[in-house]
Amino acid sequence: MIDIRDFQDELGRFGFVWQFITLAGFHVDSLGITRFARAYAQDKMLAYVKHVQRKERNEKVDTLTHQKWSGAELLDAAINTITGGLASTTAMQSGNTEDQFAATSTAGAAPAGASTPNAGAKPALKKPTEREFSSVLE
């Protein structure tokens, strides 16, 4: 009899090379969303911080800094190409969440409730004037 732990390996021995695990993914998503929704109903955004962000940080989950997963760098490159680097708002500039987590580590994390809004922040980009922006478009 095949044990469930060895099921996929046994299928491989029979020549099967692909098995969908969408059912497991569906249930993992559903369980996570249900747990989060219940916590959010009670604690609002604190639930997100406690049950998602801090756990992502502590377990070194790469999607904590989600901009790189969304294609933001590609869009920023296009925006900066079109504006000649004069865009005043891009996803990856100073002050976004990607930047906020760059200097954060588990050991050096601020205690709960502490406020460090500019810790490790890059200098703000100078917003171009209308004239500077217009000259790029001419």
Secondary structure, DSSP 4 states (H G I P E B T S, - for coil): ---GGGHHHHHHHTT------HHHHHHHHHHHHHHHHHHHHHHTHHHHIIIIIHHHHHTT-GGGSTHHHHTHHHHHHHHHHHTTT--S--TTSTTSHHHHHHT--TTTPPPTT---TTTTPPPPPPPPPHHHHHHHH-
